[in-house]
């Protein structure tokens, strides 16, 4: 027998798998929380049903020892050509021996042997630089979502980015992928108040919303709140025949209900549909990237890209918590906090004058939050280099726009003026083919 070897996990491996996943250097990046051995079994059984769990075994002191573990999730339906790597963990006493690299090499063979898999994907949290380094060798970045795993520090909190990376392992698909049309998406300033469409009704059954206009269904939204370590995130699936004023108004009402419910702080979805992308664009979503050749259209027998979209309820209180956690300059921190207080005052004055509702107020507060988050100069950990909010600043209501400009400049190092000259920013999602190690 040749060591190390990779095989599917058996029930006898559970203790070793649990031990590895619960080690501090591993659990901080997992989608589940640290739990006792018996407590974790139910979650482990669910993962076993939805993914294939593999262990890496080596000979240690003449005996077989599980030294690493990883999962593969295989897609279904339009994603059946996709495999996703998850939950990588190497035992603390076995690090630095090339086991993680061995997993990458052998998993590629396992995926190829399964047949039909043309695309591999995985996600990685900001700051997990060891994982970044390994993936950078063969994978490319396709999306980055902010505000994922939460961290607490200095009486405040911040959230790490989550980056999506992919590898096309089918030669023909890799050759044709650059020619797959991207979904154009330019962020827009949405309506900041409810226009009162009396003919629109929203019915909710558990986490599914069905919107009707004059009793005719126009929009269905499925809301899937996460139940793991990212419980502040909800995932959406949207079905709509075509974007219209009525469907936008209906989506806005659903967003308002989710904001009022207070269960999540942000919403995310991927879609291959130009109509859904247009609907979300009008409603005030932000684009965070595009999955390449991730969707197979059975009817058209063609591969499509999926644009990644986000609607965030992160507001000024979150911005204050963020600077408390991450801004070490106490003088600058106090100055920024004063500016945030002023922003809040301006927003509420505008809301009273213009009739903005709670969702409109939250949208404006989120603009200020993004300015702070992306001004912390912690790209690859917290901030986004692609500042999608920039083109919208000049579309903000008078008074608030000036405060946002001042806030953006105040967040920059003294030698940098954020808006002098005005930066040139692309606002259309395009296919990203550069290696992820070029991400800055």
N, C-alpha and C positions, 0 to 999 in steps of 0.2 A: 504494500500500500504506500502511495506517495503522499507525503505531507507538505504543506497544509492541503486540506481538501474541503470542498464545499458540498453540503448535502441539505436536503429538506429537513426541517426540524421535526422531531418526534416528541410525544408527550414527556419522555424522559429528559428532554432538554430544557423543560420549562424553568427549573430552578436556575440554571446557568444563564438563560436568556433574561429572566427577571433581574438577576444580579447585575448583569451588564447594563441593561437599560436604566436601572435605577441609580447607577453611579453618577456622582455629581457632574463630571465632565461630559456625560452623555445626556442626562435627563434635561439639562437646561435647553437643549435644542429639540426635544421631543414634542409631539402633539398631545401627549398625555402627561398627567401629573405624577409626582412621586407617590407611590403607594406601597402598602405591605404586600407580601407574597400572596396571601389568600385574597386580599381585596382586589388585586390586579387581575386575577384569573378570569373574571367575566369579560373584562376589556380585551384580554389576550384571546379569548375564544372568539370574540367578534372579529378581531383582526385576522384570525386564522381562517375565518369563513369568507373574508373579502380579499384576502391576499395570500401569497405564498411566502412563508417564512423560511429563511435559510440560515444555517449556522456554518461558521468556518471552524474547522477542527484542526488542531495541531498536536503533535506528540510532545508532551512536557513531562520530563522525568520518567519516560517510559510508558506514560499513560495518555490516552486521548483526552484532550481538554477543549471545550468550546471557548474560543478566544474572541469571537466576533459574531455579530448577528445583523441581518438586513432583510427587508421585505421587498417583494415585487407585487404591484397591483396591475392587473391587466384590464384594459378598457373594454367597454361594451358598446353595442350599437354603433353610432357614428365615430366612436373613439376606439373601436376594437383593434385598430392597427397600432395602438399606443400601449407602452408599458411604462410604469412609474416606479422609480426606486424610492424606498421610504425607510426611515427608522434605523439608520446606520449606527452601530455602536461597537467599539473595540474595548475589551477589558483593559482596565487601567494598568495592569502589570504586563500587558502585551503590546503596548503602543510602541511605535517607532520600528516595527519589524516588517512593514510593508503589507500588512493584512488588508487595510482599506483598499490599497491599489489592487491587491489580488481579487477582492470582491468585484471591483469594476471590470477587470479582465474576464473573470469567470461568468459574471452576470451577463455580459455581452454574448457569450457562448450559449448560455441558458436561454436567453431571449431569442436568439437566432434559431435554436433547435425547436422552439415552440412553433415557429412558422407563422407567417402573416403579420408579424410585428415589424413595423417600418420606422417607428419613432419612439425614442426613449425620452422621458422627462423627469425632472425632480425639482424640488424647491429647497432653498437654503436661506437661513436667517442671517440678518446682518451681524457682522462680527465673528461669524464662524469661519475664520480665515483658513483653517486647515482643510475644511470641506471645500471652500472656494478653490484652493490651490489644486486639489485633485480633479475637480470638475473642469477647471479651466483648460486642462490638457486636451479634452475631446468634445466638450459641450460649448454651446453658445447661449448668450443671454437673449431672452425674448420678452420679458416683462419684469417690472419691479413694482410691488405694492408696498406702500408705507403703512406704519402703524399696526404691526402684527404682534409678535411676542412682547409682553409687557415686562419692564424692569423698573424696580424702585430704587431711588437713591436720594439722599440728602433731603428727605421730606417731600420729594416730588416723584414723578414717574415719567417714563418715556417708553416708546415702542420701537422695536427694531423693524427694519425693512424686511421684506420677504422677496427673494428674487427667484424667478422661474428660468430654468435653463433646459436646453433640449439638444438632442443629437438625432439626425436622420441616418438610419443604418441601411436604408434601401437606396441603392445607387441611382435608380431612375427617379425616385421621389426627390432625392437630394439635388439631382440635376434640374428637375422641373420646378422645385419649390420657389426659386426667385421669380418665376413668372406668374405665381399665384397672385391675383389682385388683392391688394390691401384694402381694408375698409377705411375710407377717409373719415376723419373725426376731428372737428375743430370745436373746442370748448366754447359754450355760449353762456351768456348771462341769462338765467331762467327767470320766469315770473317770480316775484317776491311776495305775491299775495294771491289768495284764492279768488278766482273770478266768479265763483258761484254758479257753476253749471247745474241748474236744478234738474235737468233731464238725465244727469249721470247718477247712477246708484252703485254702491260698492257692497258686495256680500262677501263675508269671510267665513270660511269653514276651516277651523284649525289654522294652518299656516298657508292656506291658499286664498288669494283674493280674486274675485271675478267682478269685473267692472262692466256695466251695461249703459248704453245710451239709448234712451227711449225703449227700454226693456230688451235691447238687442246687445248681446255680448260683444265687446270691443277689445277687451284686454284681460289676460289671465296672468297673475304673478304668483309664483310659488316662492315662499320665504323659508329658508332652511337655516335656522340659527345654529351655530356651532356649539357642541357640548363638550369641547375639550379645553385646552389652555387658551384658545382664542374665542372665548365666549362673547367677546364684544363685537364679533364679526358675524354678519348674516349673509348667506349666499342666495342670490336670486336666480330664478329662471323665468323669463318673460316670453309670452306668446301674444302676438298682435298681428292683425292682418296687414295694417299699414299705418304709419304715423299720421296723426290728425290732431287738430286742436282738442278734440274730445279725449283721445287716448292720452295725450300729454296731461290734460287736466285730471284724468283718472289716475294716472301714475303719480301725479303730484299729491293727490288725496291719500294714496296708499303710503307714500313716503311720509306724509304728515302723521298718519296713524302710527307708523313704526317709530317716528321720533317721539311722539307723545307716550307711546308704550314704554320707551326707555330701556328696552331689553338689550339693544346693540348700539354700538357707536359708529358703525360703518357698514356699508353694503357693497358686495362685489358680485360680478358676473362675467362670464365669457360668452360671446355670441358670434356666430358666423353670419347672422342676418343683417343686411344693410338697413332693413326697416327698423329692427330693434335698436341698432346702433344710432340711427337718426332720432328715434324716440328718446333714447337716453341722453343724447347730445342736447336736445331741446329742453329736457328736464333738469339739466345742470350736472350731469355726471362728468367725471374726468377719465381720460384714457390713461392706462398704466402699461400698455404694451400690447403685443399681438403674438399669440401662439401660431407657429408656422406649421402649415399642413396638418393641423391637429384634428380636423373634422372631415369625415368622408360622407359626401352627399350621395346616398344610395340611388336616388332618382336620377340625378345627373351624372352619376358615376365619375365624380371628380373630387379632388381634395380641396379644402378651403382653409383659410386662416380664421382664427377666432380672436376678436379684439377684446382686451381685458379692460373692464370699466369699474369705476368706483364712485359711490356717493357717500360722503362722510358727514357725520354729525359731530365730529371733534370741534370743540368751540373754545371760547376764551379761557374758561377755567382749565381746560386741558393745556392751553398754551402757557398759562402761569405755572402749572405743575411741571411742564416740560423745562422751563427755564430754571425752576428751582432745582431740578434734578441734574441739569447738564451745563448751566452757565456758571462758571467758577468766578468770574469777575463780579464781585458784589455790587460795585458802583453801576456797572452796565446792567446788571440784573434788575436793580431798582429802577433805573431809567426805562428799561423795556417794560417793566411791570406798570409804570405810570402811563406809558403809551397805550398799553392794553386796556387799562381802566378808561382812558380817554376814548379809545375805539368803542368800548362798550357803551359809553355815554352817547356817543355820536349815533351809534346804531339804533339805540332806543329812541332817540330824538327823531331820527328818520322814520322809524317804524310808526311812531305816533302821528307824524305829519303825513306820511304817504300811505299808511294803512297796511304795512307789512305784517304778515302773520308769523307764527312761531317758526315755520319752515324757512321763510324768507330771512328772519333774524338769524337763524342757525346757519344759513348759507353764507351770510356776510361775516359772521363770527368765524366760520371755518376758513374764510379767506385769510383772516389775520392769523389764525392758527398755522396755516400752511406757510405763510411768510416767515413765521418764527421757526417752525420745524426745519424748513429748507435753508434757513440762514445760519444754522448751527455748525456748518462746515464739518459735518460728520457723515459724508457720503460713504456708502457701503455699510453704514451702521444705522443711522437714523434718517438722514436727509435724502432728498431726491435731487440728482443733478438736472433732470428734466423738469424744470419748473413750469408746469402746465398752467398755473394760475397767472403767470406774467401777462399774457395778452389781455386778461380780463381786468387787470387793475385799472386801466384807463377807461373801462366801461362802468366802473363803480359810481354810485351816486356822489355828487359833488360834496366836498367836505370829508367824507369817508375815504374817497380816493386819495386826497392829499395826505391823510393820516397813514394810509397804507404805504404810500411812497416813502414817507418819513420813516415808518417802521422798517421797511425793507432796507433802506440805507443804513439805519441804525444797527441792524443785525450784521452788517458787513464789517470786515476789518477796516481800520482807519484809512488805509491807503486805497480802498476800493469804494467807488461810488456805483451803486447797483444800477442806476438809471442814467448815468452820464458817461458815454452816450447810451441811448436806449439799446438794449441787447436785441439781437436778431434771434428769434426763436421759431423753430418749425412747429407748426400746430397740426400736422397731419401724420397719423400713424403710418409708418412704412415698415417694410420687411427689414428686420435687423439680422445681419449675417456676420457681424464682426465678432471676434472671439470675446468671451466674457472677461478675459484678463485685461481688456482695454477699457473696461468700465471705470469711469472716474466720477 
